Amino acid sequence: MYNDPLLMTMLFDFFGDLLTEKQREYYDLYHNEDLSLSEIAEKTGITRQGVYDIITRAEKSLAEMEQKTGVVGKWHDSRVKLERALGIAKELRELSGNDTVSADLAQNLVLTLEELAIGQ
């Protein structure tokens, strides 16, 4: 089983709809609801090993999808660049001083980048 909770959550967010219904349910219970394998087994009426196998297959499928597409990595890279651009825009706004045209343009850029950041 994979140990990076943030990565596993992101993989599920991006690719979870491609899993079977049972894989989605068990994966969600384990990674998002933080239930143990035993708790899931008790709740669903299958063995702990059965739960482990389903979650492991789901994790493998998600990891393979990311390996083939690179979507999560590209999203992360875009997010880092967006945050850097936002920092630069804020700095530009501060440096604009009394030049109202530059200050207004910088402020509009900051607002646009913040909207993009919220939408991601």
N, C-alpha and C positions, 0 to 999 in steps of 0.2 A: 504494500500500500504506500501511496505517496505521502510525504510528510509536510509539504508546503501548503498550508490551508488557503492562503491567498491565491496561489496558482490554481489549486483545485476548484476554488469558487469561480475564478475567472473562466476556466475551461468549461465548467458547467453552465455558466451564463452564456457563453458563446455557442457551445455545441450541445447542450443538454437536450434540446429537442430532437436530436438525431439518435438518442438512446431509446431503448425499448421503454415502455411504461414502467415495468418492474425495475429496470436498472435506474431510471430517474427517481422512482420512489425510494429505493434503498439507498442510493447515493445521497439523496437529499436528507434522509433520516440520519445517515452516518456523518456526512460532512457539514451540513447546515444546521441540523437539529441536535447534533452532538450526542446521538444515542450510540451506545456500545453495540458490538456485534450481537452479544447475548440479548440485549434489550430488543433489538430489531427482530432477532429470531423468535423471541417470546411473543412479540406483537404480531408477527406475520405467520407464525405457526410452522416455520421451517427450521432446519438445523443452523447452528452457528456457522458451520462450514459452508452451508448453502448460501448464507448471507455473504460470507467472505468471498466466495467465488463470484457471485453476482456483482458485488462492488468492485472487485479486482478487474473483472472483464469490462465494466463501465469505465474505470480509470484508464485501462489500457486503450480502449476505444477513443476516449477523449484525448489522450496523449498522442495517439496516432493521427488523429484529425489535426491537432496542432502541428505536429511534425510535417504533415503534408501541406498544410495551408499557411502556417506561420501567422495566422490572424491575431492571436493574443500578443505575440511578440511585436508585430507591427503596430497594434493598438497602443501597447506600452511605449514604444519608441515615439509615436505621435504625441502621446500624452506628455512625455518628457520635453519634447520640442515645444509643445504648446505652453507649458509652464515657463520654459525659458523665454519664449516670445512675450509672454505676459509680463515677466519681470523686466524685460528690456523696455516694453511699452510704458510701464509704470515709471521707470527711470527717466525715459524721454519726457514724460509728462512733468516730472519734477524739474527737469533741466530747462523746460520751455520758459519758465519765469514769466515775464511780462508780455511775451509774444502770444497774444490771444489766439491767433490763427493756429500756431503750432500747438499750443496748449489744448485747443479744442480738438484738433486732429488726433493728438496723443490720447486724449480722454475717450474719443470715439473708438480708437483702436483698443484701448484697455477694456471698454465695455463689450466690444465685439469678441475679444479673446476670452473674456469672462463668460460670455454666453456660450461660446464653444466649449469651454472647460466644463461648464455645468451640464451641457448636453451629452458629454461623453460618459 
